Amino acid sequence: MKLTDHVTYTYDHLVNYAEIKERLERYAAEHPELTRLTVAGTTPEGRDILVLEVTDLSSGAFEDKPAYYMEGNIHAGEITGCMCILYFLDTVFSNLDSPEIKRMLRDYTIYALPRVSPDGSEHYLTTPDMVRSTNRIYPYQEDMPGLVPTDLDGDGVIRKMRVKSPVGIWKESKEDPRVMVKRKPDETEGTFYNVYSEGLIKDYDGMRIVSAPQKFGNDFNRNYPVGWKPEHEQHGAGSYPLNHPETRANTDFLIAHPNICSVLDMHTMGGQILYTPGFKLAKEADPADIAIYKTVGAMAHEESGYPVINVFDEYMPKGMAATYGGFDDFCHFILGIPAFTIECWDLDPRAGVPVKFPPDAETSDEAQFEHALKYVQWIDKENDGEGIMPWTKFNHPQLGEVEIGGIDYKRVVQNPPPKFLRQELEKHTRFMLRQVKTLPHIVFDKIEKTQLADGLWKIEAYVMNTGFLPTYVFKEGLKLKTMRPLKVTLEGGEIMIGKKEEEIGQLEGFSGIRGYNSGLGASSYETAPVEKKVTWVVKADKGTELRIQIEGARIGRKEAKTVL
Ligand SMILES: [Zn+2]
């Protein structure tokens, strides 16, 4: 049995804020030796943005170890992303006796922030409304004229609404009456419809049905200070970078924790493992950093089967604008650390919808019809017909007789239906457990003591990074020139030769050792050191205890003791 099969909670519904809070508070109360519950910020509706910090405190403080940061629900409706983090924590706390979890908590710190936007998610879960990041009205300050998506029939879901019209551009398909097909220009006989979101029209003139602008248009994932552009150039941008308490909260947390070596941002949907940059070509980033993304991403692919793709080059449709102000780009280019974005829930491939990267900017009417038909067929076959409503007559207060029907977007497309939820969470948790192990890991390889004379010793400390990632983590981080070199200190004797604080630069990880497997077999090529030696001559009596410590922004601190 895998570790991730052994969990405590059930995963049959999308979780609300109270459930998240209850879980995190329970872990904190039951395991004070492993946890600290931190409030990263508070939302306008008064909800705390909670971070559970997890490490084995008997082997060092939270900030003294390399850390793995994970978050979800920067997009309010992408509840599955948040639940992956809960599933990861559940796996950790349900398997505390396992050697793997023990090692992980001995060597590393986990910072888990399941829900960046609790106000937005709560609105998404408790109303039929769609919410991108938050339920605060934006970019306008009030409801705008036009069709406002509204749950008219009271089933809790905003679906589609079809209205008979002589200028209808849709007709019912012969293959499945729930799916609409485009009307040909020469089709004059038949029943035609126009199809809108289920909703009410504000300031209806009795003729035209136009969509109102999106009410909750804020996109927190466009609000970070990296390549930020205003609303007319980047939809959802916000009034200025970090103008929201939520985006401020995770930013301040990341800035305050330089020991964070890797970021994982959990989203839905599509089934992709995305890596930065999102606003410029991948080849404009450092090749060593991109190589790290590809190698670590390959493990994510092994667990979920999802493709590993670059946001700018492959995820965005060809010819479309870049994404500006993204959280993951902020991590990469402002903090200098890697940030994966995982889009959970791969309905398209499951339903047999062809997927290609980069996607085409435009798809044909035929391809769109096939797409819609395949979803409906998948729901019938794989989801026991749950999550779709056939066209059903409804007396609309403004339009008269209409028909409402279609898919429950929130619980079929944007998030997996309940019966697929747990498998989705489990596979990403397997990757998370693997990704932690890629962080830098400092060991004192050996400490040699040579007695030069009575009370005079030569001390040689060898420090090695046995982790995959280098101690600076990302070349982009070095370029920022904000990271101090690693510092090795010695205490306990009188230093005659050598420095009390010796700066040793950085240590490569084994990601920095190139390899090639030719017909003649494997070869390794070292490019920069993974190990360095610090030498002192100290005056001290036999039996004196020396404490040697190494410290660095990303690695925290580690100490070794030796007795002369
Ligand atoms: Zn998202």
Boltz pocket constraint, residues with backbone or C-beta under 6 A from the ligand:
constraints:
  - pocket:
      binder: B
      contacts: [[A, 75], [A, 78], [A, 267], [A, 268], [A, 269]]
      max_distance: 6.0
